[in-house]
Amino acid sequence: MAWTRPLSMMLGLTLAASASAQVTNEAEPNTQVPAGSRHYAASGFPDRVVASPAQEASTGFAVAWRTDASVSQPALQLVLAGDSPDVGVPRELTATTQALTSENGLSHHHRVQIDGLKPDTLYAYRVQGQDTWGSWNHFRTAAPAGTPLTLLYFGDTQNKNLSLVSRVLRQAWRSTPDARLALFAGDLVSGKDGVDDSEWAEWFEAGRWLLEGTAVAPAPGNHEYHEEFEDTPQERRVLGGHWPVTFALPDNGPTATAKTTYWFDYQGVRVAVIDGTSALDLGTGRAQAKWLDTVLASNPHPWSIVLIHQPFYSPRAERDNLKLVEQVLPVIRKHKVDLVLQGHDHTYGRRGDTDSTTTPVFVVSVAGPKQYRLSDYARRTMKPVGEDTQLYQVLKIDPQHLSYESRTATGRLYDAFELQRDAKGGKRLVEQTQGRIAPRDCARPSSPKGREDRCWE
């Protein structure tokens, strides 16, 4: 006998289907906490733990974390990672502490610089709170120069970190478990001081395991700054309060941008991080260029990467970043930097320099859901390009090869190439087209907020 569903069940299914059909893609807020909620207020339990590379990443790293104001100068414990739950007697280091007041109240931010370590060695560390400790986290120091390296690069995360960026970070981490280093090209969050602490909390929530066990190196973006004296003749950019206390980065930048510009070496690669916002809006471009010239001139390694938020060649219309082009780009050209990794324009685009040399290769990418539209100029001068696509990048580097892949949030291959180095140090670029999906364009006439210059919010 054929089974017949009860009318009430059929009606319920029909109503559910009808309700589902009425759901629209409206823009959602940047955080998942209701207005006025202090869900992410600091407590005596340590949170927002993030590791970063030391200048010489084979012998050290640094850790930053947060607690409430009941904790001052807590300890970090470090041991060689082993297979027994008996970790032994740890080395204990005392943190330095800075206070921060936000919409979630007063918090204390702690950091420890760890040195004297063995290269390519797995350590376990934990951080202290109020009468409690965080979990033991594993962190492997960089191997000696010449050892193959896998690293991740993310464009802007910025919006809806917990809701939509988290899937990109998880996919990257799941597909690349051997990644030692993670580069973030700025605009990690969207808000300004006074409204962005919950956004920072959800950035940490989205990438927690990656941030605790990988050497994280971010560049500051324009959204890490806020406007002071807005709409007055005294209006100016001011670095937001979170950036200086959130990360424990190498202290080796120029005086003009001491908190936001730095460099480090990692397994045969020199990475230099530039503050594009300060160069464009605060007049520090020449000072950063002079510093970068010195950093790159002393590079003993076969590869170099510059990480910066604003692109030298913008894939979005009406953005030229002229001061960067005039003041910093000549140094990048002079030293034939291999990769310039960028964000800011919320699209994808790759191109070489104007003189048709193999390097530098300029890339703009976006990890978050805020998506812009490409300019006609970008479509003529960049290949491939992309819209409406969340991406992450995987780089695999050895002394003779630099392999680059850009992948979508679901892990599909979007772009790939390889830089090959010959015996004399010359380099050539080889396109890798097999397995790539077709370039993606935005199919929407406007974003959910009605903006025609954006594809998605």
N, C-alpha and C positions, 0 to 999 in steps of 0.2 A: 504494500500500500504506500502511495506517495505521502510523504510527511508534509503537513501544511502548517506554516507559522501562524501563531495566534495574531488576530487583528491588532491587538495592542502593541505587540512586538514590531509588526510591520509599520504601524503608525509611528512608533518611537524611532525606528530607523529612518523613516521618511523625514520626520522632524529634525533629526540629527543631521541628515544630509542637507536639508534645507538651511539649517543654521550654519553649517560648515561653508556652504556656498556663499553665504552672506559676509563671511570674513574678508576684510580688505587689508591690503598691505600698507597700513598706516605707519608713519615713522614712530618708532619707539624711543623712549628716553635713553640717555647714555648709560645709566646705571639701572640695576634691578631693585634698588631700594626706593620705597615711597618717599615723597617729599617730606622733609623734617625728620626722617629716621636717622638714628645714630647707631645703626647696626654695626658699622665698621669702626666704632670708637676703640681706642687702644685699651688694653687691659694689662694685667701683670704677666700674661702669657706672651712669649715672644712670637711675633709674626712678621710678615714682609721681609723674609730672609732672602738675600740675593748675594751671590758670589761674583767677583769680578777679577780680571787678571792683574797681576803685578806687572811692572814695566818689563821685567824678565820673568815671563810666566812659567818657566821651567823650575824656578826655585821659590815661587811664592804666589799667593793669591790674597784677596781681601774679602771680607764679609761685612755686610750691613744688615741691621734688623731694627725692629721697633717694639717698644713696650709703652705702658702708661708712665706717668711721672713718678710713680713709686719706685722706679728702678733707675739708678744712676751708676755708671761705670760697671756694668755687669761683666762676666767672664765669658770667654769662648774656650772650649776644650777641644784639643786636637790629638788624634792617635793615628797610627798606621791602621788602615782597615784590615780586619782579619775575619776569619770564619767562625770564631768562637764568640758567644755573647759576652764573655769576659774580655772587655776591650783593653784591660791593663791600666796602668797609671797614665793619665793624660797630661800633655803639656797644656798649661793654662795661661791665657793671655787676657789682660784687662782692656776693656773697650774704652774709647773716648765717646762722650755723649753730647748731643745737641738737642735743644728743645724746639718744638714746632707747635704753633697753635693754629687750628683749622676749624672748619664747621663741625668737626667731630670732637672738638676739645683739645686739651693739651696732651702732647705725646713726646716721648723721648726716643731719639734715634741714635743707634750705637754703631760703631764700626771698629774693626780690628784688621790690621795689616799683618800678614803672616809671612815670614821669610825663613831662610835657612833650610828649605825643604829639598827633597831629592827629585830629580826630573822623572817624569813618566811613572809616578808613584801614586797609588790610590790611598787617600787619607779619609778619615771619618772625623767630622766636627759636629759640635752642637753648641747652641747659644743659650744664655741664661736669661730668665725672667725674674719675677718676684717669687722667691721660694720654689722655683720650678725651673725645668729645662725644656728646650725644644727637642725634637727627635734628632737622632744621629743621621747626618747626611753624608753621602760619599762624594768626593771631589778628587779627580785625578789631575795632577800637575802636567803642564805641557812637557812633551818629549823633547829631546835635543833637536836642533836644527837639522833638517834633512829627513826627518821622520814624516811619513805621510800624515796629512791633517785633513779632517772633515769639519767644516763649519757651516753654520746657518746664518742667513741674512734675511731680515724682515723689513719691509717698508713700513709706513705709518700704520700703527694699530689704532690709536686715537679714540674711536667711538665704539660703544657697546662691547667693551672688552670681554665681559663675562658672557654675554649673550652670543656673540658671533666671532670675536677674535679667538676665543678659546679653542674652537674647532681647528683653526689653522695651526696654532701652536701645538696642539695634541697630534695632529697629522704629521707635522714636521718632526716632532720628537719620536713618534711611533715609527716613522719610515726611515729615520736616520739616528739610530740609537748610539752610534759611535761618534756623534758630534761632540767636540770638545769646547767650541767657542760659538757664541751667538751674538751677532751684530744687529742692533736696532737703529734705524735711520731717523729717529726723532719723532716728535708728536706722539708720544706714548699714550697721552690722555688729551682730552679736549678742553677741560675747564680752566678757569682762572683761579688765583688764590681766593679762598673763602668758599669755593663751591666744588673743588676738585678732589678732596681727600677720599671720598667714596669711589671716584673714578680710579685713583691710584690703587685703592684696595682691590678693586675688581681686575685691574691689570695684573696684580700679584696673584689673585685667585685664578685667573685664566692660565697663567704660566708657571704655577707654583713649583712643580717638580723640575722643570727645565731651569728655572731661575736659581734654585738651591744647589743644583749639581753640575751646572755648566758655567764656564767663564762668560759673563754677560758684559758686553761693551756697548753702551748706547751713545748716540749723538743727541745733543739737544735740538729740539725743533722750536718753531715760533710759538707753539702752544705750551711749551715749558716756560715761556715768558708771559708776563701780563702787562697791561697798560697802566701806567701811573699818571695821574692828572689828565685823564682821558677827556678829549674835546676841549682842551685849553691850550694856550701857547706853550705851556710847560710839559705837554704830553711827551712821554718817553717810554721805552721798553725797560722793564725790570725783570731780572731772573726770578722766577717763582720760588717760593719758600721750600717746596718739596725737593727740587733737584739737588741742592747741595747736601741734603741730609739723607737722601734715599739710596745713593750709590757710594761705594768706597772705591773711587777710581784713581789711577796713577796721578800723582801730583807733579807733573812735569811739563805743563803747558806754559805759554807765554804769560807774563804778568797781566796783560790786558784781558785775558780770558782764562785765568788760572783755575776756575771752577768747572769749566766746560770743554776745554781743549786738552788733549793728552795723546800719548802714543805708547805702544808696547810691541814687543816681539813675541811671536808665537810660531814655533816649529818651522822656521825658515821664511816667515812672512813678517814684514813690518807693517803695522796698522797705525795710521794717523787719523785722529778724529778732530774735525773742524767744527766750529760754531758759526754756522752760516747766518743765523739771525743777528748775532753780534756784529759780524762783518758788514751786513747790509744796513742795519739800523743804528749801530752804536759806533761805527767808524773804526773797527778793529781789524779790518781786512788786511791792511799792509803789515801790521804787527804779526798776524797769524801767518801771512805768506812768508815773512822773514823766518819765523820759527819753523815752518814747514820745510823751507829750503834747507835748513840745518839738519832737521830730522831725516830727510830723504837723502841728503848728501852723505850722511854717515851710515846709511843702511848697508850692512854686510851681506844681506840675504838676496836670493834671486827674485823675490816677489815683493810687491808693495801694494797696499790697498789704502785708499782714502775714503773715509765714511763721513758724509755730510748730509744735512737735511735738504737744503734747497738745491735744485739741479743747476748745473752749468748750462745744459741745453734742456729747456723746459718742454715737456710734451703737452702742456696746457696753454691755451691762448692767453696772450697779454701778460705773460710773465717772462721777463728777460734776465733778472738777477745780475744786472750789468756790473755792479761793483765786484762780484765774485769773478766774473769773466775777466775783468780788467786787472784785478789785483792778485787773485789766487791761481787762476787757470794757467798763467805762464809758468809757475813753479811746477805744476803737475805735468805740463808738457816737457819742461826742461829735464825732469827726472824720469820721464816715460813711465809714470805710474801705471800699473797693470789694470786695476779696476777702480772706478769711482762709483761707489754705491750710495744711492740717494733715495729720497722719499718726496714728500710735500705735495705732489701733483695728483695723487690718487688715481693713477692710471698705470699702465705698463709701457715701457719703451726702452729700446737698446740702440746704441749707435757708436760709431767711432768718432775720432776727432776730425777736424776739417782738412787736415793735411794728408789724409788717407793712410796714415801709419797704422800699424797693428794695434798699438796701445797709445794712449789709454782707451779702455772700453768704458763707456758711460751707461749706467743702468738706473732706471727709475722703477720702483715697484710699490705695491700697496698690500698690506696684510688685512686691513680693517674693512668694514662695510661702507665707509664713506667713499663714493666713487664719482669721479669727474668724467669729463669728455675730452677726447683728444683734439688738438688743433689740426688744421690742414697741414701746417708746417711739419708737425710731428709725423703725420702719415707719409709725407714726402721724404723725410730724412731719417726715420727710424724704422728698424725692422728686426724682430716683429714688434707690433704694438698691441695694446689690449685695453678694453673697457669692461666694466661690470664683472670683475673677476678678482677674488681674494687669492693671494699668492704667497708662497714662501720660496726661498732659494737655498740650494745645497751646493757648496763648493768643496771639491776634493783636490788637494794640492800636494804634489811631491816636487823634488828639485827640478824635474824636467817638464811637468805637466800641471796645468791649472784647468780643471774640469768644472763647468758651471751648468747648473740646471735650475730652471724656474718651474715650479709645480703649483697646481691649483689646490684649493682647499680640500678637494677629494683625492689629491695625489696624482692627478694627470699631468703629463709632461707638456709644458707650454713653450719653453725655449731651452736651447742647449747649444753650447759651443765649447771648444777647448783651445787654450793657449798652449802652444808647444815651444819649448826652449831648446835651441841647438847648442852645440859644444862651445860656440863662441859667445853665447849669451843673447843671440838674436831670437826674436819671437815671431811666430805666425799664428793666425787665428784660423781654426778649422770649424766650420759649421757642422752641427750634429742635428740633422733634420728627421731622422727616423724616429717614429713613435710620437712626434708632436701632434697635439690636437690643432684644429684650425684656429686662427686668430679670432678673438671674440669682440663683438661690438655691442654697445648698449641698444636694446630694442625698445626702450621706453621713451615716450615723448617728453617726460619730465619725471623728477623724483617725487616721492610721496609728499614732500612739502611743496611741490609745484614748481621747483626750480628747473629751468631748462638747461642750465649749465652743469647740472649734476645728473647722474644716472640713479644714484641711491644715496640715502642718508645713513 
